[in-house]
C-alpha cells in the first residue's frame, strides 16, 4: 500500500477592524432646525435667528454685514464623547455657497469641535456664550476662506489654549495656538455642494492629530493639520467633546448665503485584532495499488 497524495492548506489572517458610532446625522429633512432627537437630529442654534431660513433639507444662513454663529450638540449635557487612544472623532458637513462670494485673504469661515459642561441649546447666544460661559471651553478649530478666484487665505488648525482671557470661542485668534499653514480653497463655484471634514485622531498617549479637509466630491481642494503632543500651546490633551460650532465673519471670506445641507458626527473605535481563518482544508487521497 502506498499513500500517493497528501495535501494540507492552512491560511491564517490577522485583521484589525473599526466600528463607527453615529453620534449625529442631521439632514434637516423635517424643515425644523430646533428639534433634538439624537442621533437623527439636533437643534442647530443661531446667534441671529432672523438671518436663518429653514426648509426641508436646507438651513440657509444669510451673512448680512456682521458675523454670524451657529452651533449644535452631538452628545447630551455633561455626557461628552471621551476619546481613548486609537479612537477618532469625525465631523462632516455638506454646504452650498449661494448668492455671491466676496474674495478676501481673511480667514472668516471658522468651525470647531469643543466641550463645555453647560450646554446653551438656544438661539441668540453670541460667540462668548451666555455670561461668557464659553471662556473655558476646550477643543480645536479650523479657519479658512472661500474664493471664486485665487484670492484666499491658507487654511489652518488651532488648539484653544487661552482659557481665561480669550472670551470669544471662535472670534478671537489670541485664544488659540496654531499649527502650520495649509492650502487654500480657491476657484470655487456658487450653488455647488462642498464638504468640510474635521477629524480628531488620538493616535497615541502623546500624539493627537487634528485634520481639516475641504472637498468637492472626491476632489480635495484644501487641507491643514496639527499634531498635539499633550503640551502643545501649554495645555494638556483634550479628549472630551460635545458640540460643533461655526462662526462666519459676515460675508467677507465666505459667501453671502451659506446653505447647510447635512451634519454628521462619528465616533470611531478600533476593535481588538481578530484572527480570521480563511481557509483550512485537508485533502488526503489514498490510493491503493497492489
C-alpha positions in Angstrom: 0.0 0.0 0.0 1.2 3.5 -0.9 -0.1 6.9 0.0 0.2 8.8 -3.2 -1.2 12.2 -2.4 -1.5 14.2 0.8 -2.3 18.0 0.8 -2.9 20.4 3.7 -3.8 24.1 3.2 -4.0 26.5 6.1 -4.4 30.2 5.7 -4.5 32.4 8.8 -5.1 36.2 8.5 -5.0 38.6 11.4 -7.1 41.8 10.8 -8.0 44.9 12.8 -11.4 46.3 12.4 -13.0 49.6 13.5 -16.6 50.4 14.4 -18.2 53.7 13.9 -20.9 55.1 16.1 -23.1 57.8 14.5 -23.5 60.5 17.1 -25.4 62.8 14.8 -26.7 62.5 11.2 -28.9 65.6 10.7 -30.1 66.3 7.1 -32.7 68.8 8.3 -35.3 66.7 6.5 -38.3 67.9 8.5 -37.6 71.5 7.8 -37.2 72.3 11.5 -33.7 73.1 12.8 -34.7 73.3 16.5 -35.7 69.6 17.1 -33.4 67.3 19.1 -33.6 63.5 18.9 -30.1 62.2 18.7 -28.6 60.8 16.6 -31.0 61.7 13.8 -31.3 65.4 14.6 -30.1 68.1 17.0 -31.0 71.7 17.5 -28.9 73.9 15.2 -28.8 77.2 17.1 -28.1 80.7 15.7 -26.8 83.9 17.2 -29.3 85.7 15.0 -32.3 83.6 14.3 -33.8 86.2 11.9 -31.0 85.5 9.4 -31.7 81.8 9.2 -34.3 80.3 6.8 -35.1 76.6 7.2 -36.8 74.4 4.6 -36.8 70.7 4.2 -33.1 69.7 3.6 -31.8 73.3 3.9 -30.6 75.7 6.6 -29.7 78.9 4.9 -27.6 81.4 6.9 -27.7 84.9 5.4 -24.4 86.5 6.3 -25.6 90.1 6.2 -22.9 92.6 7.2 -21.7 91.2 10.5 -20.6 87.9 11.9 -23.0 85.1 12.5 -22.7 82.0 14.6 -24.4 78.6 14.7 -23.8 75.6 16.9 -25.2 72.1 17.5 -24.7 69.4 20.2 -23.9 65.7 19.4 -23.9 64.4 22.9 -26.2 65.0 26.0 -25.3 67.7 28.5 -22.4 66.7 30.8 -22.0 63.4 28.9 -19.4 64.2 26.3 -17.7 61.8 23.9 -14.5 60.8 25.6 -11.8 59.7 23.2 -9.4 57.0 24.1 -6.1 56.2 22.5 -6.7 54.8 19.0 -10.1 56.5 18.7 -11.3 59.2 16.3 -14.0 61.9 16.2 -15.0 62.9 12.7 -17.4 65.7 11.7 -18.5 66.0 8.1 -20.5 69.0 6.9 -22.1 69.5 3.4 -23.0 73.0 2.4 -23.7 75.2 -0.6 -22.4 78.7 -1.1 -25.1 80.9 -2.6 -25.8 84.4 -4.0 -22.1 85.5 -4.2 -18.6 85.4 -2.9 -16.6 88.3 -1.6 -13.0 87.3 -2.1 -10.5 88.2 0.7 -7.5 86.8 2.4 -9.2 86.9 5.8 -10.0 83.5 7.4 -13.6 84.3 8.0 -15.1 80.8 7.7 -14.4 79.1 11.1 -15.6 75.9 12.8 -14.5 73.9 15.8 -15.2 70.8 17.9 -15.4 71.7 21.6 -16.5 70.7 25.1 -18.2 72.7 27.8 -20.2 71.1 30.6 -23.1 73.6 30.4 -25.0 73.4 27.1 -26.6 76.5 25.6 -29.3 75.0 23.4 -31.0 78.2 22.3 -30.9 80.9 19.7 -29.4 84.3 20.5 -26.2 83.0 22.1 -23.2 85.0 21.0 -19.6 83.8 20.4 -18.8 84.2 24.1 -21.8 82.1 25.3 -24.2 83.1 28.0 -22.4 85.2 30.7 -19.2 84.4 28.9 -19.8 80.7 29.6 -17.6 79.5 26.7 -14.5 81.2 28.0 -13.1 77.9 29.3 -14.5 75.7 26.6 -11.8 73.3 25.3 -11.2 72.0 21.8 -9.9 72.7 18.3 -10.8 75.0 15.4 -10.2 75.3 11.7 -10.0 78.6 9.8 -10.1 79.2 6.1 -11.8 81.4 3.4 -13.7 80.7 0.3 -12.7 82.3 -3.0 -14.1 82.3 -6.6 -10.6 83.4 -7.7 -7.1 82.7 -6.4 -7.6 85.2 -3.5 -7.9 83.2 -0.3 -6.2 82.6 3.0 -4.3 79.4 3.8 -6.3 77.1 6.0 -5.0 76.4 9.4 -5.9 74.4 12.5 -5.6 75.6 16.1 -5.9 74.4 19.7 -7.7 76.6 22.2 -5.0 77.4 24.7 -6.2 80.7 26.3 -9.0 79.5 28.6 -9.2 82.7 30.7 -8.6 85.8 28.6 -9.9 84.6 25.2 -13.6 85.0 25.7 -14.8 84.6 22.1 -14.8 81.0 21.3 -14.1 81.3 17.5 -13.8 85.0 17.1 -10.5 85.5 19.0 -7.3 84.4 17.4 -5.4 85.1 20.7 -7.4 82.2 22.2 -5.6 79.7 20.0 -2.2 78.2 19.2 -2.0 77.3 15.5 -0.2 74.7 13.5 1.5 75.3 10.1 -0.5 76.9 7.3 -2.3 74.5 5.0 -3.6 75.1 1.4 -6.2 77.4 0.0 -9.8 77.0 -1.1 -9.8 78.8 -4.4 -11.7 78.9 -7.7 -14.9 77.8 -6.1 -18.4 77.9 -7.7 -21.7 79.1 -6.3 -24.6 76.6 -6.0 -22.2 73.7 -5.6 -22.1 71.2 -2.8 -18.8 71.3 -0.9 -17.8 69.1 2.0 -15.9 70.1 5.2 -14.3 67.3 7.3 -12.7 67.9 10.7 -11.1 64.9 12.4 -9.6 64.4 15.8 -7.4 61.3 15.7 -6.0 60.2 19.1 -3.1 58.2 17.8 -1.0 57.7 21.0 -0.8 59.0 24.5 1.4 61.8 23.3 0.0 62.3 19.7 -3.3 63.6 18.7 -3.7 64.7 15.1 -6.3 67.3 14.1 -7.1 67.4 10.4 -9.2 69.8 8.3 -10.2 68.9 4.7 -12.3 70.9 2.2 -13.5 68.9 -0.8 -15.9 68.8 -3.8 -16.9 65.2 -4.1 -13.8 63.1 -4.2 -11.6 66.1 -5.1 -9.6 67.5 -2.2 -9.3 71.3 -2.5 -7.8 72.5 0.7 -6.4 70.9 3.9 -4.5 71.7 7.1 -3.5 69.8 10.3 -1.6 69.9 13.5 -0.1 67.4 15.9 -0.8 67.9 19.7 1.7 66.1 21.9 -0.2 66.9 25.1 1.8 70.0 25.8 1.1 72.0 22.6 0.3 75.6 23.5 0.9 74.9 27.2 -2.3 72.9 27.6 -2.8 69.2 28.2 -4.6 66.8 25.9 -8.3 67.4 25.2 -10.3 64.2 25.0 -13.9 65.3 25.7 -16.2 66.8 23.0 -19.9 67.5 22.8 -20.6 70.4 20.3 -19.7 71.7 16.9 -19.7 75.4 16.2 -19.5 77.7 13.1 -18.6 81.3 13.1 -18.7 83.3 9.8 -17.4 86.8 10.0 -20.0 88.5 7.7 -19.9 87.6 4.0 -16.2 88.5 3.8 -14.2 85.4 3.0 -17.3 83.2 2.9 -20.4 83.6 0.8 -23.4 85.9 1.1 -25.5 82.9 2.0 -24.2 79.6 3.4 -26.8 76.8 2.9 -26.1 73.9 5.3 -27.2 70.5 3.8 -26.2 68.0 6.4 -24.0 67.5 9.6 -22.6 64.1 10.5 -20.5 63.3 13.6 -19.0 59.9 14.1 -17.0 58.3 16.9 -14.7 55.6 15.5 -13.3 52.9 17.9 -10.9 50.2 16.8 -11.8 46.7 17.7 -9.3 44.1 19.0 -7.2 42.3 16.5 -9.3 39.4 15.1 -7.9 36.2 13.7 -9.8 35.0 10.7 -9.3 31.5 9.5 -9.8 32.0 5.8 -9.0 28.5 4.6 -8.4 25.3 6.4 -8.7 22.2 4.4 -7.1 18.9 4.3 -7.3 16.6 1.4 -5.9 13.2 1.7 -6.2 10.8 -1.2 -5.3 7.3 -0.6 -4.8 5.1 -3.5 -4.0 1.5 -3.0 -2.2 -0.3 -5.6 -1.3 -3.9 -5.4 
